């Protein structure tokens, strides 16, 4: 699925650790099934993770503040990707 | 670079979510299928064991450094490996302790009950990304006492 325009989804909230755990578990299930659907009020975004993922983890602490950021990026396949494939054939004789 | 995740139960029955990065030449990643009962993928990360009974100047300096520290890890991996990292973090959240190890770097986080979560996702063309940021303050109830007078 290729998108011509950029679609964004943003959500920020104060939650208890159990809720955060459930969010992450849903995210894990989404990665396993290849479909992540983010919905909040009128905003929604569907993502289809596949193939190789780039995982970026940042963990930090400063005085009494601690933070953890997990970022995952990937490229979704497009239907015309096969036409971009390169084949090189060499003959030894 | 290749990534490893391991989760183990310590003697005190706390789950340690361990993240490490090792040179590919040093070790091969043995993949664990999601849902396996054995959670450990590899456990070759360098670990430091420090005795709390003999606090040297070095350990005090380390404690000071631990008050302000950060660790970053970035790597390309298969979906299964990424899921294993996520599951280790989920376990750490449940057990209120997440410990990250990357080569000689270590950072230990203690998630609190109340966490600010920020979820961002975007998709444009073939590129998609989702980020999940959590932040919290360490609160020590012993620091504050409030009494009301009759």
Interface residues (C-beta under 8 A of the other chain):
Chain A: X2 X3 X4 X5 X6 X7 X8 X9 X10 X11 X12 X13 X14 X15 X16 X17 X20 X21 X23 X24 X25 X27 X28 X31 X32 X36 X38 X45 X47 X48 X49 X50 X51 X52 X53 X54 X55 X56 X57 X58 X59 X60 X61 X62 X63 X64 X65 X66 X67 X68 X69 X70 X71 X72 X73 X74 X75 X76 X77 X78
Chain B: X3 X19 X34 X66 X67 X68 X69 X70 X71 X72 X73 X74 X75 X76 X77 X78 X79 X81 X82 X83 X85 X86 X87 X89 X90 X93 X94 X96 X98 X100 X107 X109 X110 X111 X112 X113 X114 X115 X116 X117 X118 X119 X120 X121 X122 X123 X124 X125 X126 X127 X128 X129 X130 X131 X132 X133 X134 X135 X136 X137 X138 X139
